[in-house]
Amino acid sequence: MDWAQVASILVGLNIILSLWLFRQIVFTVRSLVQDLDQNLGLAIKALVEGGLGEIEQINPIQQALAQMLIGKMENSPIEAVITERGADGKFSKPS
């Protein structure tokens, strides 16, 4: 047997082994995705049927800050100031 035949046999075995491993990985990933899909379905079903349970109350400081921000947004509209350019192309101070 010469080295070319040995190399060809090893390359062939490598290809066969690679294809077999790829097939095993595909089956494993497909199985894991199916299990994940079932678990997510069961979790969503449990949430819909049982509700979310007790929800933690909002912190009063956070609530006060939120009310303050909402009040500022409603009461003070933002006014745009247009600054004209002077003859030299630079922005000039409004007069």
MODELLER restraints for C-alpha pairs under 7 A, 6 or more apart:
rsr = mdl.restraints
at = mdl.atoms
rsr.add(forms.Gaussian(group=physical.xy_distance, feature=features.Distance(at['CA:83:A'], at['CA:91:A']), mean=6.51, stdev=0.5))
rsr.add(forms.Gaussian(group=physical.xy_distance, feature=features.Distance(at['CA:83:A'], at['CA:92:A']), mean=6.83, stdev=0.5))
rsr.add(forms.Gaussian(group=physical.xy_distance, feature=features.Distance(at['CA:83:A'], at['CA:94:A']), mean=6.54, stdev=0.5))
rsr.add(forms.Gaussian(group=physical.xy_distance, feature=features.Distance(at['CA:84:A'], at['CA:91:A']), mean=5.97, stdev=0.5))
rsr.add(forms.Gaussian(group=physical.xy_distance, feature=features.Distance(at['CA:84:A'], at['CA:92:A']), mean=6.18, stdev=0.5))
rsr.add(forms.Gaussian(group=physical.xy_distance, feature=features.Distance(at['CA:85:A'], at['CA:91:A']), mean=4.26, stdev=0.5))
rsr.add(forms.Gaussian(group=physical.xy_distance, feature=features.Distance(at['CA:85:A'], at['CA:92:A']), mean=5.54, stdev=0.5))
rsr.add(forms.Gaussian(group=physical.xy_distance, feature=features.Distance(at['CA:86:A'], at['CA:92:A']), mean=5.49, stdev=0.5))
